[in-house]
Amino acid sequence: MSKMILLFSHKLTESQKRDAVDSLGVKEFLNLPEELQKIWSQVPAELETLSQFLKPIEKWLEEILKVGDYVLISGDFGATYNMIEFVKNRKGVAIYSTNRRVAEEIHDGDRVKVSHTFQHVRYRYY
């Protein structure tokens, strides 16, 4: 049984879930516990290094990560890099979601409002 662990700052969309089931054979999705989600979603810019800061997430992963489990990793660049290495060293499969971005500009006199819509395309291996 394949599972996907989410190191991710927002909720998976239905198309992301469907793709994980269809293309990767995922049967179970595991979110970070609330206290770890707060850590992952708010990486302080002032820290010189993230090794100690990420220890609680690493400890949690060590308890649940099995060889071949998928870990969807997206977030702060440095934290993402560290967790990719951590997962790969434990024979997990680090992946990310690729997206199609559509920008819409609305012109209102001298003002321009830009909105972006993201649509999941596929998963890619790190």
DSSP file (Angstrom, degrees, kcal/mol; ACC not computed):
  #  RESIDUE AA STRUCTURE BP1 BP2  ACC     N-H-->O    O-->H-N    N-H-->O    O-->H-N    TCO  KAPPA ALPHA  PHI   PSI    X-CA   Y-CA   Z-CA
    1    1 A M              0   0    0      0, 0.0     2,-0.3     0, 0.0    25,-0.1   0.000 360.0 360.0 360.0 123.3    0.0    0.0    0.0
    2    2 A S  E     -a   26   0A   0     23,-0.7    25,-3.2    67,-0.1    26,-1.1  -0.703 360.0-169.4 -93.0 138.8    1.5    3.3   -1.1
    3    3 A K  E     -a   28   0A   0     -2,-0.3    67,-2.4    23,-0.2     2,-0.5  -0.906  15.6-142.4-125.8 158.5    1.1    6.5    0.9
    4    4 A M  E     -ab  29  70A   0     24,-2.7    26,-2.8    -2,-0.3     2,-0.4  -0.980  11.5-156.9-120.3 121.7    1.8   10.1    0.2
    5    5 A I  E     -ab  30  71A   0     65,-2.9    67,-2.4    -2,-0.5     2,-0.8  -0.834  16.5-138.0 -97.0 133.3    3.0   12.3    3.1
    6    6 A L  E     +ab  31  72A   0     24,-3.0     2,-0.9    -2,-0.4    26,-0.7  -0.824  29.6 171.1-105.7 107.0    2.3   16.0    2.6
    7    7 A L  E     + b   0  73A   0     65,-2.8    67,-2.5    -2,-0.8     2,-0.3  -0.823  48.9 123.7-103.3  86.6    5.0   18.5    3.5
    8    8 A F        -     0   0    0     -2,-0.9    24,-0.2    65,-0.2    67,-0.1  -0.977  65.8-135.4-154.6 143.4    2.9   21.2    2.0
    9    9 A S  S    S+     0   0    0     -2,-0.3     2,-0.3    65,-0.3    66,-0.1   0.560  84.7  35.1 -92.0  -7.3    1.4   24.5    3.1
   10   10 A H  S    S-     0   0    0      1,-0.0     2,-0.2     0, 0.0    -2,-0.1  -0.806  92.7 -78.5-135.6 179.9   -2.0   24.1    1.7
   11   11 A K        -     0   0    0     -2,-0.3     2,-0.1     1,-0.1    -2,-0.1  -0.504  47.6-108.1 -80.0 146.4   -4.7   21.5    1.0
   12   12 A L        -     0   0    0     -2,-0.2     2,-0.1     1,-0.1    -1,-0.1  -0.470  33.5-125.8 -67.8 143.0   -4.4   19.1   -1.9
   13   13 A T     >  -     0   0    0     -2,-0.1     4,-2.2     1,-0.1     5,-0.2  -0.425  24.1-107.8 -80.8 165.7   -6.9   19.8   -4.7
   14   14 A E  H  > S+     0   0    0      1,-0.2     4,-2.8     2,-0.2     5,-0.2   0.884 121.5  53.1 -61.7 -38.1   -9.2   17.0   -6.0
   15   15 A S  H  > S+     0   0    0      2,-0.2     4,-2.3     1,-0.2    -1,-0.2   0.869 108.0  50.7 -68.1 -33.7   -7.2   16.8   -9.2
   16   16 A Q  H  > S+     0   0    0      2,-0.2     4,-2.2     1,-0.2    -2,-0.2   0.915 112.6  46.4 -66.5 -42.3   -3.9   16.4   -7.2
   17   17 A K  H  X S+     0   0    0     -4,-2.2     4,-2.2     2,-0.2    -2,-0.2   0.946 112.9  49.2 -62.9 -48.2   -5.5   13.6   -5.2
   18   18 A R  H  X S+     0   0    0     -4,-2.8     4,-3.0     1,-0.2     5,-0.2   0.912 111.6  49.0 -58.2 -45.1   -6.9   11.9   -8.3
   19   19 A D  H  X>S+     0   0    0     -4,-2.3     4,-3.2     1,-0.2     5,-0.7   0.898 109.1  52.8 -63.6 -40.7   -3.5   12.1  -10.0
   20   20 A A  H  X5S+     0   0    0     -4,-2.2     6,-2.0     1,-0.2     4,-1.1   0.902 114.3  42.6 -61.8 -40.7   -1.8   10.6   -7.0
   21   21 A V  H  X5S+     0   0    0     -4,-2.2     4,-0.8     4,-0.2    -2,-0.2   0.945 121.7  39.4 -68.5 -49.1   -4.2    7.7   -6.9
   22   22 A D  H  <5S+     0   0    0     -4,-3.0    -2,-0.2    -5,-0.2    -3,-0.2   0.917 127.8  27.5 -71.3 -45.8   -4.2    7.1  -10.7
   23   23 A S  H  <5S+     0   0    0     -4,-3.2    -3,-0.2    -5,-0.2    -1,-0.2   0.767 133.5  28.6 -93.5 -25.9   -0.5    7.7  -11.6
   24   24 A L  H  <<S-     0   0    0     -4,-1.1    -3,-0.2    -5,-0.7    -2,-0.1   0.545  96.5-122.7-112.0 -10.5    1.3    6.8   -8.4
   25   25 A G     <  +     0   0    0     -4,-0.8   -23,-0.7    -5,-0.4    -4,-0.2   0.769  45.3 174.5  74.3  25.1   -1.0    4.2   -6.8
   26   26 A V  E     +a    2   0A   0     -6,-2.0    -1,-0.2     1,-0.1   -23,-0.2  -0.454  16.7 174.0 -69.8 134.1   -1.4    6.2   -3.6
   27   27 A K  E     +     0   0A   0    -25,-3.2     2,-0.3     1,-0.3   -24,-0.2   0.569  64.9  35.0-111.4 -18.5   -4.0    4.7   -1.2
   28   28 A E  E     -a    3   0A   0    -26,-1.1   -24,-2.7     2,-0.0     2,-0.4  -0.999  60.3-154.8-144.8 140.0   -3.5    7.0    1.8
   29   29 A F  E     -a    4   0A   0     -2,-0.3     2,-0.5   -26,-0.2   -24,-0.2  -0.963  10.8-163.6-115.8 131.0   -2.7   10.7    2.3
   30   30 A L  E     -a    5   0A   0    -26,-2.8   -24,-3.0    -2,-0.4     2,-0.2  -0.960   4.1-159.7-119.6 118.3   -1.0   11.8    5.6
   31   31 A N  E     -a    6   0A   0     -2,-0.5   -24,-0.1   -26,-0.2     3,-0.1  -0.559  32.8 -95.7 -86.4 155.4   -1.0   15.5    6.6
   32   32 A L        -     0   0    0    -26,-0.7    -1,-0.1    -2,-0.2     5,-0.1  -0.448  48.6-100.9 -61.7 141.4    1.4   17.0    9.0
   33   33 A P    >>  -     0   0    0      0, 0.0     4,-2.5     0, 0.0     3,-0.7  -0.324  41.4-102.0 -59.0 154.5    0.0   17.2   12.5
   34   34 A E  H 3> S+     0   0    0      1,-0.3     4,-1.8     2,-0.2     5,-0.1   0.851 120.8  50.2 -51.7 -44.7   -1.2   20.7   13.3
   35   35 A E  H 3> S+     0   0    0      1,-0.2     4,-1.1     2,-0.2    -1,-0.3   0.850 114.4  45.1 -67.9 -31.9    1.8   21.7   15.5
   36   36 A L  H <> S+     0   0    0     -3,-0.7     4,-2.7     2,-0.2    -1,-0.2   0.816 107.1  59.2 -78.2 -30.9    4.2   20.5   12.7
   37   37 A Q  H  X S+     0   0    0     -4,-2.5     4,-2.4     1,-0.2    -2,-0.2   0.892 103.1  53.0 -61.6 -39.0    2.2   22.2   10.0
   38   38 A K  H  X S+     0   0    0     -4,-1.8     4,-1.0    -5,-0.2    -1,-0.2   0.896 109.8  48.3 -62.7 -40.1    2.7   25.5   11.8
   39   39 A I  H >< S+     0   0    0     -4,-1.1     3,-0.7     1,-0.2    -2,-0.2   0.953 114.2  45.3 -63.3 -50.2    6.5   24.9   11.8
   40   40 A W  H 3< S+     0   0    0     -4,-2.7     3,-0.4     1,-0.2    36,-0.4   0.859 114.7  48.0 -63.4 -36.8    6.5   24.0    8.1
   41   41 A S  H 3< S+     0   0    0     -4,-2.4    -1,-0.2     1,-0.2    -2,-0.2   0.617 115.0  43.9 -82.9 -12.9    4.3   27.0    7.1
   42   42 A Q    <<  +     0   0    0     -4,-1.0    -1,-0.2    -3,-0.7    -2,-0.1  -0.490  66.5 172.0-133.5  64.6    6.2   29.6    9.0
   43   43 A V        -     0   0    0     -3,-0.4     2,-0.2    -2,-0.1    -3,-0.1  -0.642  37.9-121.8 -75.4 117.1    9.9   29.2    8.5
   44   44 A P    >   -     0   0    0      0, 0.0     3,-0.9     0, 0.0    -1,-0.1  -0.393  10.5-149.0 -65.3 130.1   11.6   32.2   10.1
   45   45 A A  T 3  S+     0   0    0      1,-0.2    -2,-0.0    -2,-0.2    -3,-0.0   0.717  91.9  67.1 -68.2 -21.1   13.7   34.2    7.6
   46   46 A E  T 3  S+     0   0    0      2,-0.0    -1,-0.2     3,-0.0     2,-0.1   0.681  73.6 106.5 -77.6 -17.9   16.1   35.2   10.4
   47   47 A L    <   -     0   0    0     -3,-0.9     3,-0.1     1,-0.2    -4,-0.0  -0.404  58.1-154.4 -68.3 135.0   17.5   31.7   11.1
   48   48 A E  S    S+     0   0    0      1,-0.2     2,-0.3    -2,-0.1    -1,-0.2   0.853  81.8  14.5 -74.0 -35.7   21.0   31.1    9.9
   49   49 A T        -     0   0    0      1,-0.0     4,-0.3    -3,-0.0    -1,-0.2  -0.966  58.5-152.4-139.3 154.0   20.4   27.4    9.6
   50   50 A L     >  +     0   0    0     -2,-0.3     4,-2.4     1,-0.1     5,-0.2   0.425  68.3 101.3-105.8  -0.4   17.4   25.2    9.6
   51   51 A S  T  4 S+     0   0    0      1,-0.2     4,-0.4     2,-0.2    -1,-0.1   0.909  91.4  34.7 -57.3 -48.3   18.8   21.9   11.0
   52   52 A Q  T >4 S+     0   0    0      1,-0.2     3,-1.1     2,-0.2    -1,-0.2   0.889 115.2  57.6 -71.9 -38.9   17.5   22.4   14.5
   53   53 A F  T 34 S+     0   0    0     -4,-0.3     4,-0.2     1,-0.3    -2,-0.2   0.860 109.0  45.1 -60.2 -37.5   14.3   24.1   13.4
   54   54 A L  T >X S+     0   0    0     -4,-2.4     4,-2.3     1,-0.2     3,-0.6   0.501  83.9  99.4 -86.9  -4.8   13.3   21.1   11.2
   55   55 A K  H <> S+     0   0    0     -3,-1.1     4,-2.8    -4,-0.4     5,-0.2   0.869  78.6  54.1 -53.6 -43.6   14.1   18.4   13.8
   56   56 A P  H 3> S+     0   0    0      0, 0.0     4,-1.9     0, 0.0    -1,-0.2   0.888 111.1  46.2 -61.1 -35.6   10.5   17.9   15.0
   57   57 A I  H <> S+     0   0    0     -3,-0.6     4,-2.6    -4,-0.2    -2,-0.2   0.909 112.4  50.2 -70.8 -41.8    9.4   17.2   11.4
   58   58 A E  H  X S+     0   0    0     -4,-2.3     4,-2.6     2,-0.2    -1,-0.2   0.911 109.3  51.7 -60.7 -42.7   12.3   14.9   10.8
   59   59 A K  H  X S+     0   0    0     -4,-2.8     4,-1.3    -5,-0.2    -1,-0.2   0.924 110.8  48.0 -61.3 -45.0   11.5   13.0   14.0
   60   60 A W  H  X S+     0   0    0     -4,-1.9     4,-1.2    -5,-0.2     3,-0.4   0.921 111.9  49.6 -61.0 -45.3    7.8   12.6   12.8
   61   61 A L  H  X S+     0   0    0     -4,-2.6     4,-3.3     1,-0.2     3,-0.5   0.902 104.8  57.8 -62.6 -40.4    8.9   11.4    9.4
   62   62 A E  H  < S+     0   0    0     -4,-2.6    -1,-0.2     1,-0.2    -2,-0.2   0.836 107.1  50.3 -58.0 -32.2   11.3    8.9   11.0
   63   63 A E  H  < S+     0   0    0     -4,-1.3    -1,-0.2    -3,-0.4    -2,-0.2   0.802 125.8  21.8 -75.8 -30.1    8.3    7.3   12.8
   64   64 A I  H  < S+     0   0    0     -4,-1.2     2,-0.3    -3,-0.5    -2,-0.2   0.681  91.6 104.7-115.6 -21.3    6.1    7.0    9.7
   65   65 A L     <  -     0   0    0     -4,-3.3     2,-0.3    -5,-0.2    27,-0.0  -0.478  45.5-173.9 -73.4 125.9    8.2    7.0    6.6
   66   66 A K    >   -     0   0    0     -2,-0.3     3,-2.3     1,-0.1    24,-0.1  -0.827  40.6 -80.0-112.5 155.7    8.6    3.6    4.9
   67   67 A V  T 3  S+     0   0    0     -2,-0.3    25,-0.2     1,-0.3    24,-0.1  -0.307 118.9  18.3 -53.1 129.7   10.8    2.7    1.9
   68   68 A G  T 3  S+     0   0    0     23,-2.5    -1,-0.3     1,-0.3    24,-0.2   0.326  87.6 139.9  88.8  -7.4    9.0    3.8   -1.2
   69   69 A D    <   -     0   0    0     -3,-2.3    24,-3.2    22,-0.1     2,-0.3  -0.433  52.5-123.1 -66.5 143.8    6.5    6.2    0.4
   70   70 A Y  E     -bc   4  93A   0    -67,-2.4   -65,-2.9    22,-0.2     2,-0.5  -0.690  21.9-165.2 -85.6 140.3    5.9    9.4   -1.6
   71   71 A V  E     -bc   5  94A   0     22,-2.7    24,-2.5    -2,-0.3     2,-0.7  -0.955   9.6-151.3-128.3 112.4    6.6   12.7    0.2
   72   72 A L  E     -bc   6  95A   0    -67,-2.4   -65,-2.8    -2,-0.5     2,-0.5  -0.741  21.6-170.8 -83.4 114.0    5.1   15.7   -1.5
   73   73 A I  E     +b    7   0A   0     22,-2.5     2,-0.3    -2,-0.7   -65,-0.2  -0.932  20.2 143.4-118.9 121.3    7.5   18.6   -0.6
   74   74 A S        +     0   0    0    -67,-2.5     2,-0.3    -2,-0.5   -65,-0.3  -0.945  31.2  72.3-154.6 132.7    6.8   22.2   -1.3
   75   75 A G  S    S+     0   0    0     -2,-0.3   -34,-0.1   -67,-0.1   -35,-0.0  -0.973  77.9  19.2 164.8-150.1    7.6   25.3    0.8
   76   76 A D  S  > S-     0   0    0    -36,-0.4     4,-3.1    -2,-0.3     5,-0.2  -0.251  72.2-125.2 -50.0 133.5   10.5   27.5    1.9
   77   77 A F  H  > S+     0   0    0      1,-0.2     4,-2.5     2,-0.2     5,-0.2   0.898 106.8  43.1 -55.7 -48.0   13.4   26.8   -0.5
   78   78 A G  H  > S+     0   0    0      2,-0.2     4,-2.5     1,-0.2    -1,-0.2   0.911 116.0  47.5 -67.1 -42.5   15.9   25.8    2.1
   79   79 A A  H  > S+     0   0    0      2,-0.2     4,-2.4     1,-0.2    -2,-0.2   0.902 112.1  51.5 -64.1 -40.8   13.5   23.7    4.2
   80   80 A T  H  X S+     0   0    0     -4,-3.1     4,-2.3     2,-0.2    -2,-0.2   0.940 110.2  48.4 -60.9 -48.2   12.4   22.0    1.0
   81   81 A Y  H  X S+     0   0    0     -4,-2.5     4,-2.1    -5,-0.2    -2,-0.2   0.935 112.1  49.1 -57.5 -48.3   16.0   21.2    0.0
   82   82 A N  H  X S+     0   0    0     -4,-2.5     4,-2.2     1,-0.2    -1,-0.2   0.901 112.8  46.8 -60.3 -41.5   16.8   19.8    3.5
   83   83 A M  H  X S+     0   0    0     -4,-2.4     4,-2.7     2,-0.2     5,-0.2   0.829 107.1  56.8 -74.7 -30.6   13.7   17.6    3.5
   84   84 A I  H  X S+     0   0    0     -4,-2.3     4,-2.7     2,-0.2     5,-0.2   0.953 111.2  44.4 -60.1 -48.4   14.3   16.3    0.0
   85   85 A E  H  X S+     0   0    0     -4,-2.1     4,-2.3     2,-0.2    -2,-0.2   0.914 113.1  51.3 -61.6 -43.9   17.8   15.1    1.1
   86   86 A F  H  X S+     0   0    0     -4,-2.2     4,-0.7    -5,-0.2    -2,-0.2   0.934 113.1  44.4 -59.0 -48.7   16.3   13.7    4.4
   87   87 A V  H ><>S+     0   0    0     -4,-2.7     5,-2.6     1,-0.2     3,-1.0   0.926 113.4  49.5 -64.7 -46.7   13.6   11.7    2.5
   88   88 A K  H ><5S+     0   0    0     -4,-2.7     3,-1.8     1,-0.3    -1,-0.2   0.882 105.7  57.3 -62.1 -38.0   16.0   10.4   -0.2
   89   89 A N  H 3<5S+     0   0    0     -4,-2.3    -1,-0.3     1,-0.3    -2,-0.2   0.706 108.3  48.2 -65.5 -18.6   18.5    9.2    2.4
   90   90 A R  T <<5S-     0   0    0     -3,-1.0    -1,-0.3    -4,-0.7    -2,-0.2   0.138 121.9-106.4-107.7  18.0   15.7    7.1    4.0
   91   91 A K  T < 5S+     0   0    0     -3,-1.8   -23,-2.5     1,-0.2    -3,-0.2   0.708  74.5 138.8  65.6  23.3   14.7    5.6    0.6
   92   92 A G      < -     0   0    0     -5,-2.6     2,-0.7   -25,-0.2    -1,-0.2  -0.430  58.1-113.5 -84.2 172.0   11.5    7.7    0.4
   93   93 A V  E     -c   70   0A   0    -24,-3.2   -22,-2.7    -2,-0.1     2,-0.4  -0.913  25.8-154.7-113.9 106.0   10.4    9.2   -2.9
   94   94 A A  E     +c   71   0A   0     -2,-0.7    32,-2.4   -24,-0.2     2,-0.3  -0.677  25.1 165.8 -83.3 126.5   10.5   13.0   -2.9
   95   95 A I  E     -cD  72 125A   0    -24,-2.5   -22,-2.5    -2,-0.4     2,-0.3  -0.871  21.3-158.3-134.8 166.8    8.1   14.6   -5.4
   96   96 A Y  E     - D   0 124A   0     28,-2.4    28,-2.7    -2,-0.3     2,-0.5  -0.955  24.8-111.1-141.6 164.0    6.5   17.9   -6.2
   97   97 A S  E     - D   0 123A   0     -2,-0.3     2,-0.3    26,-0.2    26,-0.2  -0.823  23.6-147.2 -98.5 128.5    3.4   19.0   -8.1
   98   98 A T  E     - D   0 122A   0     24,-3.4    23,-2.9    -2,-0.5    24,-0.8  -0.734  21.0-164.5 -92.0 147.1    3.8   20.8  -11.4
   99   99 A N  E     - D   0 120A   0     -2,-0.3     2,-0.5    21,-0.3    21,-0.2  -0.944  23.3-132.0-134.1 150.1    1.2   23.4  -12.3
  100  100 A R  E     - D   0 119A   0     19,-3.1    19,-2.3    -2,-0.3     2,-0.5  -0.896  29.0-151.6 -96.1 128.6   -0.1   25.4  -15.2
  101  101 A R  E     - D   0 118A   0     -2,-0.5     2,-0.5    17,-0.2    17,-0.2  -0.895  10.7-169.4-108.2 128.1   -0.3   29.1  -14.2
  102  102 A V  E     - D   0 117A   0     15,-2.8    15,-2.5    -2,-0.5     2,-0.4  -0.970   7.9-159.0-116.4 122.8   -2.9   31.3  -15.9
  103  103 A A  E     - D   0 116A   0     -2,-0.5     2,-0.4    13,-0.2    13,-0.2  -0.823   3.9-165.9-102.7 139.9   -2.6   35.1  -15.3
  104  104 A E  E     - D   0 115A   0     11,-2.7    11,-2.4    -2,-0.4     2,-0.5  -0.991   3.5-160.0-125.5 128.1   -5.5   37.4  -15.8
  105  105 A E  E     - D   0 114A   0     -2,-0.4     2,-0.5     9,-0.2     9,-0.2  -0.912   2.2-166.1-108.7 132.3   -5.0   41.2  -15.9
  106  106 A I  E     - D   0 113A   0      7,-2.9     7,-2.7    -2,-0.5     2,-0.5  -0.970  11.1-152.4-117.8 117.0   -7.9   43.6  -15.3
  107  107 A H  E     + D   0 112A   0     -2,-0.5     2,-0.3     5,-0.2     5,-0.2  -0.766  18.6 172.9 -93.1 128.8   -7.2   47.2  -16.3
  108  108 A D  E >   - D   0 111A   0      3,-3.1     3,-1.9    -2,-0.5     2,-0.4  -0.759  62.2 -71.2-135.4  85.6   -9.1   49.9  -14.4
  109  109 A G  T 3  S-     0   0    0     -2,-0.3    -1,-0.1     1,-0.3     0, 0.0  -0.513 117.8  -8.3  65.5-121.1   -7.8   53.3  -15.5
  110  110 A D  T 3  S+     0   0    0     -2,-0.4     2,-0.4    -3,-0.1    -1,-0.3   0.418 124.2  84.3 -86.9   0.6   -4.3   53.7  -14.1
  111  111 A R  E <   -D  108   0A   0     -3,-1.9    -3,-3.1     2,-0.0     2,-0.4  -0.822  56.9-165.1-108.6 144.7   -4.6   50.5  -12.0
  112  112 A V  E     -D  107   0A   0     -2,-0.4     2,-0.5    -5,-0.2    -5,-0.2  -0.992   4.3-160.8-127.7 124.6   -3.9   46.9  -13.1
  113  113 A K  E     -D  106   0A   0     -7,-2.7    -7,-2.9    -2,-0.4     2,-0.5  -0.913   9.2-165.7-104.5 128.9   -5.1   44.0  -11.0
  114  114 A V  E     -D  105   0A   0     -2,-0.5     2,-0.4    -9,-0.2    -9,-0.2  -0.951   6.4-177.3-116.2 130.4   -3.4   40.7  -11.7
  115  115 A S  E     -D  104   0A   0    -11,-2.4   -11,-2.7    -2,-0.5     2,-0.4  -0.968  10.9-151.7-125.1 146.4   -4.7   37.4  -10.5
  116  116 A H  E     -D  103   0A   0     -2,-0.4     2,-0.5   -13,-0.2   -13,-0.2  -0.948   4.5-164.7-119.0 135.5   -3.1   34.0  -10.9
  117  117 A T  E     -D  102   0A   0    -15,-2.5   -15,-2.8    -2,-0.4     2,-0.4  -0.978   9.6-156.5-117.6 130.5   -4.8   30.6  -11.1
  118  118 A F  E     -D  101   0A   0     -2,-0.5     2,-0.4   -17,-0.2   -17,-0.2  -0.894   7.4-171.0-110.1 135.9   -2.8   27.4  -10.7
  119  119 A Q  E     -D  100   0A   0    -19,-2.3   -19,-3.1    -2,-0.4    -2,-0.0  -0.990  27.2-117.3-128.7 126.1   -3.9   24.1  -12.1
  120  120 A H  E     +D   99   0A   0     -2,-0.4   -21,-0.3   -21,-0.2     3,-0.1  -0.310  33.6 171.6 -59.6 137.5   -2.2   20.8  -11.3
  121  121 A V  E     -     0   0A   0    -23,-2.9     2,-0.3     1,-0.4   -22,-0.2   0.740  55.5 -42.1-111.2 -53.9   -0.6   19.1  -14.3
  122  122 A R  E     -D   98   0A   0    -24,-0.8   -24,-3.4     2,-0.0    -1,-0.4  -0.975  53.9 -93.6-166.6 171.1    1.4   16.2  -12.9
  123  123 A Y  E     -D   97   0A   0     -2,-0.3     2,-0.3   -26,-0.2   -26,-0.2  -0.774  34.6-165.0 -97.1 147.4    3.9   15.0  -10.2
  124  124 A R  E     -D   96   0A   0    -28,-2.7   -28,-2.4    -2,-0.3     2,-0.3  -0.970  19.6-118.6-131.1 147.5    7.6   15.1  -10.8
  125  125 A Y  E      D   95   0A   0     -2,-0.3   -30,-0.2   -30,-0.2   -32,-0.0  -0.637 360.0 360.0 -83.3 140.6   10.4   13.4   -8.9
  126  126 A Y              0   0    0    -32,-2.4   -31,-0.1    -2,-0.3    -1,-0.1   0.454 360.0 360.0 -76.1 360.0   13.1   15.6   -7.2
